Amino acid sequence: MIRVDTVTDLKPLDNLTQFVTRYPQYAARIVRAEVAEAPTLLGELQAYPPVPQGSKYKRTFKLRDGYKTQVFIRGTEVLVEVKNTSDRKRHLYVKGRRQTIRHRQNGWRKDDEIIRTWLPRFRLRLTEALTTGARSLTNIR
């Protein structure tokens, strides 16, 4: 007895791979446009929660301004690199892996959490945009 749980047609993915391989410059433009499309990863990473009531701390926005994103395409791989050039020690405690409970309670989201929730939405949008681009340039269906 053979049991099939899921059936997936991989032809559309094969077609996209062919498209990206054949037209790398066009694919790169689509990828960069999708990365820049709202909601952007950069915008979500740069978001600050509201200032806690009664807080006397003055925000410098160095953490927000330190974020840089870059897109690389190598063959059929799309790589999105995220860096923050601000004070790395402070970043670890506010939004990084060693985030303090106080920062969490005040509404700061960790960077890896933001990236994990953004990635599936981006993947879906990117696949749709590349499919549309492939159809407009080729006879790929």
Phi, psi and omega in degrees: 000136178243130179244130179250118179276317182217145175238128181232129176276112182272355181302317178301322178291321176298318179297319179294322178298316177299316181298312182296323179291319182284324185234064186298324181293319180292317178298320179298320178297318180296315181299312181297322178295320180290324177296324182279347183286139179292147353283126183277152176299316180300316179298319180290322179291326184278352184293136177251140174287164178301151177294130179300142181301132179084000181285138178257359182291132177262123181286139179262339182065017176295323179298312179299315185285347181278349183285137175222136174238148179218144179248131176237142175236121178237107184063242180255010178266137174250122180244128176248117182257133178240130178228153170229119185266004179286183181305107187295325179298312181296320180301320180302322184274337181271308186229358185269192186292341178254033182305136179280156179300320181300316179296319178299314180296331180276003173101004178286130176262144178289147179301314183295328176293318179297314181295318180298323180280333180283323187302312180297323177295318179295315180304314181297311179298319182294316179300316179296317181293319178293323177297315178298315178297319180296318180293324182286333182262338188225183175264016179290131180236000000 
